[in-house]
Amino acid sequence: MTLDSSYRIDDVFAKQKAFFQSGKTRDVGFRKAALSRLKQALLDNKEAVYAALEADLGKTPAVVDLAEIGEVVHEVDFALAHLDDWVKPESVATPDIIAPSDCYVTHEPFGVAYIIGPFNYPINLTFAPLVGALAGGNTCIIKPSENTPRTSAVIEKIVAGSFADEYVSVIQGAREENTQLLGLPFDMIFFTGSPGVGKVVMKAAAEHLTPVVLELGGKCPLIVLSDADLDQVVDQVMFGKFINSGQTCIAPDYLYVQESVKIPLLDKLVARIRESLAELGSTGKIVTTAQVDRLKNLLSESKGEVLIGGTADVDQRLFSATVVDRVDWSDSLMTAELFGPILPVLTFGKPEDAIRAINENHPKPLALYVFTKDRASAAPFIGNIQSGDAQVNGVMLHAFSPYLPFGGIGPSGMGEYHGYYSFLAFTHKKSVRFVP
């Protein structure tokens, strides 16, 4: 890191502190105008976003429209439609012991926020939190991922063309820049990434008692009961596991199947992969060559049986859609979140055995998926496995609803966002009592 970049970090932070103290960001009209500019700039730069994400991650325009640009636009539109209501003071009852008085709750912006963006959905997972920061009345410094350089450059272009440095600014860089930024007394930090780096962020935030939202990950199970619609399961695995080459924090990490339906399910799944994803590169690109090597090593160490896939091109950052049967909890593929297009398959007999095994081996995943035709059969899984979120007979699309909070628990994260919950994440609930 150069002296110039180090100076710029301190300079931008000081400017944002002063700008927040000016009170301009507290005006609701100012916030709405900022949100509208963000949306328009993103749409105006759509072609640049397409090109950058294709180069960095091999994403198609259809995937970008669905899971990157579209999600941010929906978040902006939702905030614009509801912000007037969100900022209104909430009247609450007054107990006799403090009567007569008028009590209410306001939502106060934190101040200068720091958003650390990830590589896997760099537009969505950088700008969606920014929507919450702006709606909440904060200023913001953004550090996009160094692993998606082309997309990070587009993020900087969008921000620089829409906001003054004193309001929203992008700092490019890697560990060194992030370390300097984390040393500053931010008023709120929002991080999306791995649990390991999440611990670093939380430790740094503790030095200033800065509140954090940590969107992490974990090994999300896809549980298939014996009465499940197997074609539906295959459809959802094809979408959830292999979109973006498995580099999705809420992707099904492993398939946990009741023994009686394993063979027919795997027959259907392997046939579908052979039909739709047999070509190397059809799932997109792995973010770096180092990550391809990591996946190759995990697969080579596995004692499971590769049913399909298992090929890679390190230089091109490609890894094929892969299914590995006969895996147990001690396998190399079950040590940590895979974050790639490898699907280990485990089996269970009784539902209570599956619940116990998940809680003992990989508790508190970011998402939990259960497939069954009987709603009552899903209830014990949802009720007895702690997870950030859960779905029955579907995967991932809960994250597309602005009405649902999205976030983890324990090692999969803390705090939540999306829609109103993004506004809450970037504001402090301030209790006020007025005595006549």
N, C-alpha and C positions, 0 to 999 in steps of 0.2 A: 504494500500500500504506500503510495507516495504522500509526501507532506501536503501536496495540494488537495488530495482526496480526503486526508485526515482533517485538514482545515475546513473543507466543505461540509463534512459531517457536523462538526461543531457549529459552524456558521448557520447551516440550515436549521439545526435544532434550536438555536437561540432565536432565529427569526420566527420560527413557528410558535415558540413560547410567547413571544411578544405579540404575534398576530392573534393568538387565542385570547390573550389578556385584553385585547382591544374590544372584544365582545361581538365582533362582526359575525362569527360563526353561530352565535346563538339565535340569530334572526332566521325564522322558518323560511322566509322567501329566499334568503341567501342559500340555505341548504338545498332547497328545491332546484334552484338555478344550477347549483353545482352538480346535482344528480342528473339533471337533464343534459348538461354538457358532457358528463361522463358517458351517458348512453349514446349521444350523437357522435362523439369521437370514436367510440367503439364501432359503431355502424359505418362511419366514414372510412375506417381503416380495416374493414372486413377482409379485403383482398390481401392486405399485408399480414393479417392474422392467419389467414388460410396458408399462405406461403411459409410463414415462420413455423407454424405447428406441423406442417408436412415435413419440413426440413429437420426439426428437432425431434419429433415423435412419430412421424409417419401417419399423422391423422388426416382423414378425409374431410372435405368440406361438410359432409353430412354429420359426422361426429362433432365437428367444431360447432356447427349450428345448434346441435342438440345439447351438448354437454359443456360448451365453453361460452360462446357469445350469447346463445339463447338464455342460459341460466342467469347471466348477469343482467340482461335486458329485463327478464321477468322480475328479478329482485328490485331493480330500479323502478319499474312500473308499479310494483306493489308498494314500495316505500312512498312514492309520489302520491298514490291514491289514499294512503292511510296516515301520512305524517302529521297532518293537522290534528287528528285524533290522538296520536301517540304522545304529542307534546303537551296535551291538556293536563292540568293538575287533576289528580284523582282524589275526590273527596272521600273521606273515611269517617266512620262513626266516632263520636266523642264519648268516652266513658264518663260516668258521673263524677269520678274523682278529679278530673281535670276540667270539668264544665264550670262556667260557660267558656267555650272556645271553639274555633273552627280549625279542624285538622285536615290536612291533605298531603299528598305525595307528589313531588315533582321529579322529573327526570333530567338530571344535570349532566352535561358532557364532562368527560374525564379531563380532557385537555389535549396533549400531544400523544397520539397513538403511534405505535410501531407495528406494521404488518410484515411478517416474514412469509413470503410466498413459496410454494413448493414447485417441483418440476412437472408433476404428472398431469395436472390440469391448470397450467400456469395463468391463463386468462381468468377462468372461473374462480379459482381458489385464491387469487390475489385481489380481483376486483369485487367479488361478492362481499368479502369482509369490508372493503372500502365503502361499499354502499351503506353498511351499518355505521361506520365511522362518520361519514358525512351526514347521514340522517340524524345521528346523535349529536352533531354540532362540534365535532373534534377537528383538529388539524391532523395530518398524517404523514409519516415517512414510510416508504415502502422499499423493501429489499427483495427484488425478485430472484428466482433461482439462477445460479451461475451455470447450472447444468442444461439450461435451455436458452442459450445466448441469443438466438435470433428472436425468440418470443420475448425475452426480457428487453431487448432493444425496442420492440414494438410497444411494450408496456410503457417504457420511458417516453417514447414519442407521444403516445396518447395522453399521458399525464402532463408532460411539458406543454402540450398544445392546448390543454384545458384548464390548468391551474397555475397560479404563481407558486414559486418555491416556498414562500412563507405559509402556504395553505396545504398543498400536497406536493410531495417531492419523491423522486426515485433515487436511491443510492445503489449503484451496481457494485458487485464484488462477491467475495466468498467468505471464508472463515474469518480472515483478518478484519474485514470491514464489519462483519456481523459482531465480532467481539467488541470492537470500539462502540458500535451502536448499542449493544447490550449494556455497556458501562454507563450509558446516559440515564438520567432519571426520568424516563418516560412515565406518562400517567396511565398508560394501558398498553399491553403487548398482546398481539394475536399471532399465534404460530400454527402453521400446518406443516407436518412432517413426521419424522420418526420419533419413537419414544426416547431414544438415546439423546437426540438433540433437544427434545422437549425438556429433558432433565436439565440440560445446560441452560436453556432459556429460563426455566423456573428458578434455578439457583441464582442466576444473574438478577432476575426480577426481585428476588428476596432481599437483595442488598438495598433496594430502594422501596421495599414493600409495595411494589407495583403489581396491580391485579393482572392476571393473565387468562387468556382462553387458549387452550392447547387442543388442537385437532390432530390426533395421532392415528393409531391404526390397531393392528392385532390380527390374529388368525380368525377370520369370520367363518363360522361353520355353515354349510348348507346341509340341513338334515332332511333325509327322505324317509318317510314312514311307508309302511307296506301298502297302504291304500292310496298313495299319491298318484296323480296323473303323470305318468312317466314322460309323455310327450311334452307336457308343460314344464317339467323339470329340465328336460334337454333344452327347450327354448330359452329358459332363464339362465342356464349355465352358459350357453353359447353367447348370450348377451352380457351377462354379468362378469363372467370369468375372463373372457377373451377380448372384450373391448379395451382399447388402449394397451394391448399386450399384458393384461392383468395388472397394470400399474394404477390401480384404483384402491383407495383405502378401505372402501366398503365392498370390494369384490369378494365373492365367495373364495375363501382361501383353500378349503378342502371340502370334499364330499363325504358325508357321514351317512351311510345307507343301511337301512334295516336289511338283514341278511337275505331275506326271502325275495327281495326285488333287485339285488345287486346285478346279477347276470343280465336280465332283460334291460335294465337301465343302461348298463355299460355298452351293451350291443347297440342300442339306439344312439347313444352319445358318440361312440367311435364312428359309426356310420355317418352321422351328421358332420362330424369334423372332417372325415375323409371327403365328403361331398362339398363342404363349404370353405374349409380352412386348411386344406392340405398343402397349399402353396406357401413356402417360406416367405414371411413378410406380410401375409394376409391379415395378421392381427395388429400390424403397426410395428414401430421400432421400440427397442429398449433404449433407455435414455443415454447410457454410456457403455463403452466396451467393457469397463470394469464390472458393470452390472450383468452383462452377458456372461462374463467369466464366472461371476458368483453363481448364477443359475446353473451353468454347466457343471460346476464343482458340486453343488448340492445334488444334482441329478446323478452324477457319477458315483457319489457316496451312498446313494439310496439303495436299499435292499429290495425295493419294490420292483414290480414287473411293468415295464413301459408298454402300454397297449397301443399307443399311437404317438407320433411326434418324437421329441428328443433331439432334433437337429438344430444347429445354430450356425450363424455366420457372424463371427465376432466383429470383423471389420465393418460390416454393414449394419451392425447392431440389431440383428434379427434372431428371433427364437421361435420355434414352431409351437403351435398349440399341442400340448402334451398331457396325456392322462396316464397316471401311474397307479396300478392296482396293488393289492397285498401290502399295504403300508401299515405300520403300527405307530404308536405314539413316540417311540424312541428313534424313529427314522430321521435321517438328515433333513427330509422335507417337512418335518413337523417340529423343528426346533424354534423357528421364528416365522414371522410373516414372510411369505414368498415374494410378493410384489412382482409377479411375472406370470406367464401363461402356462404354468405347470399346475395340474390338478391332482393332488394325492387323493386316494380313495380308501376310506376305512369303513368297517362294518360294525354293527351292534345287533344285539338280540332284543333285549327289552328296553323300552324308552327310559326307564329309570337308570339303566346302566349307561346309556348315552349321556344323560344329564350329569351323572356323577363323573364320567370320564372327562367331559368338557370342563367342568368346574375344577377338576384336579390338575388338568394339563394346560389348558389355555383359557383361563377364566376372563370374564369381563371384556369380550370382544367389542369392537366398534359396532358391528351389526350381527344379527342372528337371523337366520333364514330357516323356516320350517315348511315342509311340503306335506300336506295331508288334505283329504277331502272332508275331514271331520274337525270342525273348529275346536271342539272339546279336547281332541287329541293334541292340539298345538298348545293348549293352555298350560300344561305342566312345564313345557320347555320355556315359554315366555315368562312364566311365574317363578321358575327356579334357576334360571341362568341369567345372571346379571349381564346386561349389554347396553351399549349406548342406545341402539334402536333395534327394532325387530320387524320382520315381515312374515306373513304366512302366504305361501304360494306366489311369491314374487321376490325380486331382488332389486336393490339400489334405488328404485324410483321414489321411495319415501323422501330421498334427498332433494327431489324436485318440487316439493310442496312448501310454499312459504308459510303455511299454517302449522307446520310441524317443526319443533325444535330439532336441530341436528347437532349431535355431539357425543362424546364418549364418556366412559366411566373408568376410574382407576388408570391402568396402563394404556387404555385407548383414548384417554384425554379427560379434559374437564371444561365445563362451560359449554354453551350451545349458541347457535346462530341460525340464520335464515328468517326472512320476514320480520315480524315484530321482535323475534328473539335476537336478531342482529342489532336492532335499536337498543334493546335491553343490555346486550353485551357491551355496548360502548357508552353506556350512561350509568350514572349513580342514582339510586333511588333516595331522594332527599326528603325526609320528614319535616313538615312545617306545621307549627301551631300558632294560630293567631288569637290573641285574647282581646276582646272588645273593651 
